[in-house]
C-alpha cells in the first residue's frame, strides 16, 4: 500500500455520486496539515508474496487499520472539523441498535417489517 495524495473534484460535483453523509470536513487551508499527518503514518508494507506470508501473523497490518489511524490523527489534532460524533465499532453499533423497534407506523403491520420487496 502507498499513500498517494492527488487532486480530486468535490464529491458533490461527481455525476456518479449516489449518496453522501458528511461526517466531518477539512478546510482547504488545512490540506497541507492533513498531508503531513497522513505521510507520517507508515502504510502497511508488503506482507504476502502470493500465498506466502512474509511477516509473522502477529505483525500483520491491514489497510483499514492505516485508514483508521489516518482519520483518528487529524481528528485528534483538530484538523477534521464538523461532526464530533464518535466512531463506533460494529459491535457497539449492534449493541446500540439491538433493542430498538421499527417506527411506530409499522406496529401491527406484518408487511412493514418484511424484508421482501413490495
C-alpha positions in Angstrom: 0.0 0.0 0.0 1.1 3.5 -0.7 -0.2 6.9 0.5 -0.5 8.8 -2.8 -2.4 12.2 -2.4 -3.8 13.6 -5.6 -6.2 16.4 -6.5 -9.8 15.4 -6.9 -13.1 17.0 -7.7 -15.5 17.7 -4.8 -17.7 14.6 -4.4 -21.0 16.6 -4.8 -19.9 17.6 -8.3 -19.4 14.0 -9.5 -22.2 12.6 -11.7 -21.5 9.1 -10.2 -22.3 10.2 -6.7 -25.3 8.2 -5.3 -25.4 9.4 -1.7 -23.1 11.0 0.8 -23.3 11.6 4.5 -20.9 14.3 5.7 -19.2 13.2 9.0 -16.6 16.0 9.1 -14.7 18.2 6.8 -11.2 19.8 6.3 -10.9 23.4 5.3 -8.8 23.9 2.2 -6.3 25.9 4.2 -5.5 22.8 6.3 -4.9 20.3 3.4 -1.1 20.6 3.9 -1.5 19.6 7.5 -3.6 16.5 6.6 -1.0 15.5 4.0 1.7 15.9 6.7 -0.1 13.8 9.2 -1.0 11.1 6.7 2.6 11.0 5.4 3.8 10.5 8.9 1.8 7.3 9.4 3.7 4.4 7.7 1.4 2.4 5.4 1.4 -1.4 5.7 4.4 -2.9 4.0 4.2 -5.9 1.7 3.1 -8.8 3.8 2.4 -11.6 1.3 4.1 -13.0 -1.7 1.4 -15.0 -3.4 0.1 -17.3 -0.6 3.4 -17.0 1.4 3.2 -14.8 4.5 6.3 -12.5 4.7 5.8 -11.3 8.2 4.8 -13.0 11.5 1.0 -13.2 11.8 1.2 -11.0 14.9 2.6 -8.2 12.8 0.0 -8.2 10.0 -1.4 -4.7 9.5 -4.4 -4.2 7.2 -5.1 -1.2 5.0 -8.2 -0.5 7.1 -6.1 -0.1 10.2 -3.9 2.5 8.4 -7.1 4.3 7.3 -8.4 4.3 10.9 -5.2 5.9 12.1 -5.2 8.4 9.2 -8.7 9.5 10.3 -8.0 9.5 14.0 -4.8 11.6 14.0 -6.2 14.7 12.1 -9.3 14.4 14.3 -7.2 14.3 17.5 -5.2 17.3 16.3 -8.4 19.3 15.5 -7.8 19.3 11.7 -11.0 17.4 10.9 -13.9 19.7 11.7 -17.6 19.4 11.9 -19.5 16.5 13.4 -17.9 15.4 16.7 -19.8 12.1 16.6 -17.5 9.3 17.9 -16.6 6.5 15.6 -18.2 3.3 16.9 -17.2 -0.2 16.3 -19.5 -2.7 14.6 -20.2 -4.4 18.0 -21.0 -1.0 19.6 -23.5 -0.2 16.8 -25.2 -3.6 17.1 -25.5 -3.0 20.9 -27.0 0.4 20.4 -29.5 -0.8 17.8 -30.3 -4.1 19.4 -33.2 -3.1 21.5 -34.8 -0.6 19.1 -38.1 -1.3 17.4 -39.1 -0.1 13.9 -41.0 3.1 13.6 -44.4 3.1 15.3 -46.2 3.2 11.9 -45.0 -0.3 11.3 -46.5 -1.8 14.5 -49.1 -4.4 13.7 -48.4 -4.4 10.0 -46.6 -7.6 9.1 -45.7 -6.3 5.7 -43.9 -3.2 7.1 -41.4 -5.4 8.9 -40.9 -7.8 6.0 -37.6 -7.5 4.1 -39.3 -8.7 0.9 -39.7 -6.1 -1.8 -43.2 -4.8 -2.2 
